[in-house]
Amino acid sequence: MLTEKKPITIWVDGCFDMMHAGHSNALRQAKLMGDILIVGVHSDAEILYNKGPTVMNEKERYEAVRACKWVDKVVENAPYFTTVELLKENDCDFCVHGDDITTLADGTDCYQAVKDAGLYKECKRTEGVSTTDIVGRMLLMSKEHLRKGPVNKKDPLEQFIAQFRNNKPIRPTDKVVYVDGGFDLFHVGHVQFLKKVKKECDYLIVGIHDDLVVNKVKGSNYPIMTLKERAMGVLACRYVDDIVLGAPYSVDKEVLSQFHHVDYVYHGSTTIDGDVNGENPYEYPISKGIFRVLESPLPDLQTDGIINRIIENRKLYEERNRRKEGKAKVELEMERIEKSEKKY
């Protein structure tokens, strides 16, 4: 009689502050190494001691990780130092982390214990996307991330978007709902709204406005995240079935006719900004009787509010970024030494 093969259970841990494309891609890569993915998320106190203040509080970070479609279980208040005992407690076969070194406040490698025990594996870090970088964009009010350079056919984010897609077809019997927005700094407010919408349909399509559209409506240096970064955040959400990349601001017949059928267009109970002509962008679905307003579960948690948290505590976050840069130099040197030792 054949015995059932034990599933491979993987442990990943981290801060997951302002959950972004880099976090989601690491979790996707980790899940490919086994069957069950358990994610430990550090508390605010642990992160403050070892790294600096978080932008999102621990409850927001726990929920953001739970919403990621590759995550099977979240362990709250996970220790910053990953031990063999921690893996055993959670019945994990090994730990996965990006190919960079992360240190404690005293400079110790957070994963040294599991490395020494042979229970450590690496995944590729997503270059150019980090919480430090995103916070920096807000502090500097920079528009550099929005500047269109020459088309890069080898843009890794293009490849990741393809890997993040579900490629799930719409069935004729599916109740299909379309929602749209900027989804900048994709956060728990967005997640809870999409979760609520998904309870009312079988197939959820999310239209994501391009950078130019968001900037015209919001001004300043919005969006903080580029279209591709925002798309990866939305695609990583377990409640989303498909996206429209660079969706127009006004929902018209052309947008909706891309799909087999769309039964309803939903919007949260937040303010609807007019288009460039001051018109209601939902005029078409309203005229067809398919527009619905759904009460926003977390109306007070919006992108502007998150930016205000950083601006109001500017000195704290500037110091955090300075500390992080200094710490990163030490970690890079440790990484260089570790890699050179592996050669011999």
N, C-alpha and C positions, 0 to 999 in steps of 0.2 A: 504493500500500500504506500502510495506516494505521500510524503509529509508536505504540508503547505509551506511554501517558502516565506520566511519572515520578511516583512517589508523593511526597506532601508530607511531609517529615520535620521534626518539631518537637523543639526542645530545651527542657527545663525543668530547673532545678537548685535545690538547697536542702539544708537540714540534715535534714529529715524525722525530727526527734527525737520519740519517742513518737508515731509515725505516727497521725494522728487524722483526723476527718471533714473538717476544713479542707484538709488535704493531699490527701486522696482526691478531694475535689470540685474542687480546682484541676487535678489530673491528668485528671479526667473532662472538664472544660471544655477543657483544652489538646488532648486527643485529638480532640475534635469539630472542631478547626480544621484537621485534616489526616489523614494515614493512618498514619504511624509515629511513636510517641512514645519519645524517648530521654531518660532522666532521669539527670542528674549528681548524685551525692551527695557532699557534702563530708566530709573526714576529721575525726577528733576534734581533731587539732592545728590545722587551719584554723579550726574553729568556736571552739575555746578562745581563739585569738588575736583573732578578730573579734567574738565574741559572749559567750563564757563556756563553762563545762563542760556537756557533754551528759549526759542521763540514761541513754540507751541508747548502747552503744559502736558504733563504725562498722560492724562485721560484722553486728550486730543491725539496724542501720538499713538497710544494703544489702539484707538479706534481706526486711525489711518492705516496701521499695519494690518488690522483685522480685515479691512476692506480689500486688501491686495489678493488677487485671485490665485496666486501661487502659495499662499500661506494657509496651513491647516490648523495651526494652534498658536496662540500668543501667550507667552509667559510674562506677566507684569512684574516690574521691579526686579529685573534680572541683574545680578552683580556685574560690575564693570570688568572684573578679572574672571576669565572663563576657565573653570577647573574641570578635571576629569570627573570629579564627584558630581558636578552639575550635569554633565552629559549622561552619567549613569542614572541620576534621579529622574531624568526625562526620557530614559530609554533611547538615547540617541547613539548612533553608530560613529559619528564623527561631526566635527565642526567645520563650517565653511566661512571664509572671510575674503575680502578683496585682496589683490596682490600689492598691498601697501601695509606698513606696520602702524599699529595703533598702540599708544602708550598710556599708562596710568600717570597720575600727577607726579609720581616720583621717577618717571622715566622708564619704568619696567614695561616690557612687552606684554600687552593684555592676554596674548595667546601662547605665552611661553610654555605653560604647563601642558596644554593639549598638543603643542608642537613636539615637546619632549616625549610625550606618550604615543606619538605617531597617529594622533586622532585629529589631524588638521589638514584641510585641503583649501586650495585657493581658487577664486574665480577672477575673471578679468574686471578691473575697475573701469567704470565708464568715464572717459576723459572729458574734462570741461564742464562737468555738472557736479556741484557740491553745495551744501548749505552755506558754507563760507562765501562762495562766489555769489550766491543769490542774495544773501544779506548785504554783501558789498555793493551790488547793483542798486539796492534801495538806499543805502547810506550815501552813495556818491551821486544818486539821481542820474546815473549814466544811461545813455541811449546806445552805447557801443554794441550791446547784444542784439539790437534791432537793425543794425546796419547790414544791408544786403551786399555780401561779397560775391566773387565769382562763383558760379554753380560748381559744387564739388560732388562729382558723381560717386565718390567713395565716402560720402558723409555717413559716419557710423550710425547717426540717429535715424537715417532713412532705413537702414537695415534693421535696426531695433524695432521700428514701428511695424515693419512686416512681421517680425518675430512675435510682437505683442498681440497682433490681431488674432481673433478667435476663428475667422474664416467659417463662421456658422451661417448657413443659408436661412432665409426666411421661409417658413412653411406657409402654405395658403391659409391654414387655419389659425395662424398666429395673430394675436392682437398686437399691433405694432405702434409704438409711440416714438415721436421725435421730440427732442429737446435741444436747445442750442444756447451758446454763451461763450464767454472768453475762457472760463475755467482757469484763470490765472492763479498761481500758487496753489494748485489743486489741493483743497483742504477738506476737513471733516464736514463743514457746512455743505460743500458740494456733494460729498459722499452720502450724507444722510438724505439729501434731496433725491439723489439718484436711486437710493435704496427704496425710498417711499414710492417713486414713480414705477420702479421695477415690480413692486407688489401689485400694480394695476395693469401690467401687461406681460406678454410672453417674450417680446423682443424690443430692446431699447436701443435706439440710434441717437448718438450725440453729435450734433454739429458744433465744430470748434471754429470760431472766427479767426481769421488770419491777423497777423501783427498790425498791419496797416489799418484794418477795420477797428480793432480794439483801441489803437492809438488815436484815431479820429474821434471816437466816442468818449474815451477817458482822458486823452491828453497826456501831458507830462512825459514820463518815461515808461508809461504803460504800453504793452504788458511787461511785467517784470521777467516772465519766462517767454521764450520764443514759442512759435507755433508747434514745432516738433517736440519741444520739452513738455508743453502742455498736453499734446496728443498722447505722449507716452504715459503721463499721469492718468489721463482718462481711460486709456486702453488697459491699464493695469488694474482698474477697478472691477471687482467681480460682478457688479450689477450692469455693466455695459456690454452690449453685444456687437456693436459696430460704431464707426465714427464717420463723419464727413469732414475731411481735412480742409481747412480754409473755407468753411461754410459762409455764404453771404449773410449780411446782417438781417436782411428782410427774408422771411420764410415765404417763398413763392411756389408756384406750381412746378417750376423746373427743379427746385431742390427736392421736393417730395416725390417727383416722378422718377428719381434715380432708383427707387426701390420698388419691389413687387407691389407693395401697398403700404400706406401709412394711415392708420385709423384715427389717431389723435396727435395734436401738438400740445405739449404741456409747457407751462412756465410757473416759476415759484411766485409766492405772494410779495416778492420784492418789486421795487419800482421798475417800470419798463421805459427805457430811454428811447426817444424817437430816432428815426434814421436821419441821414444828412438833410433831408427835406422836411424834417419835423413830423413825418408820418409814423403811424404805428407799424412796427416791423411785422406784426402778426395779422395785418389786415386781411391777407388771403385766407389763412385758416379760420379766422373769425367769420368771414363771408361764407365759408363752406360748412360752418357749424361744427368744426372739429377742434376748436381751441378750448383748452381747459386750464384753469388756474388751480394749482395745488399749494396748500399751505406749506411754507418753508419750515422744516423742523427746527432749524437753528438760524432764524433771521438776523440775529445780532452778530453771527460769525461770518464776516465777509472779507474779501481780499483787502479792501481799504483798512479795515480794522487791524489786520495782521501787520500791514505796513506801519500803521500808527504805533503799534507795540514797539516796533524797532526805532522809529523816529523819536518817540517819547523817551526811550532808554538808550539814546544814541551813544552816549559815552560808554555804557556797559558793553554794547555790542561792538563798538570800535576796539575796545580793550580786548574783548573776546577774540576778534579777528586777528589782532596783533599777537595775542598769545598763541592762537592756532597756527599762525605763520611761523612763529619761532619754534613751536613744537614740531611742525611739519619738517623743518630743516633737520632737526635731530632725528626724526623718524626716517627721513630719506637716507641719512648717513647710516642708521642702523640697518636699513633695508639693503644698502649697498654692501655693507660688511657681510650680512647674512647670505646674499647671493654669491659673493666671492668665495665664501666658505663652502658653499654647496658644490663649487667646481672641483674641489680637492677631496 
